[in-house]
Amino acid sequence: MKTPDKEEFTLSVYSENHVGLLNQITTVFTRRHINIESLTTSESAITGIHKFTIVVFATADHIEKLAKQIEKRIDVLKVFVFRADEIIHQEIALYKVSTGSLLGGNEIEKLVRRYGARILEITPEFTVIEKTGHKEETQELFEKLDPYGVSQFVRSGRIAITKTKKELLENYLKKLETDQTQLN
């Protein structure tokens, strides 16, 4: 829940891909009473490493403690925390409307064009529309399409990349390797 003392943070959690890790990570949020607003997992740019992208509303103090707790998990390599201005992010939304609504006039077509959406599939029964953008944009298109009978609506979790030049995890791993070499 968004409150004046809380702000939106995006966490990038890098880990090996092991069964049960998602449960361990979400348990850290549960214990701290922090709700996950969005969660997406995928392979990262580094072979064998997976990335969890998690969006939460929290205070800066809570998010710092949360990141440290997550990093204590054996399979977690590193957690990076970002504010909105430090990342580029998107979500994808799919809307299912009856084809009859689409063919009954040109209003849906106008909305698709105005919102930069695209039609993915048209069958005699339904049409699927796709919109990529920020949550507010995909929600706004839903509200505009709803009077025409949206029978299904789904939005993905956030996907995000940093505005920095290189992958932060790559730099972190190189630093660990250098530090290890200097110790030996």
Order of alpha helices (4+ residues) and beta strands (2+ residues): beta-alpha-beta-beta-alpha-beta-beta-alpha-alpha-beta-beta-alpha-beta-beta-alpha
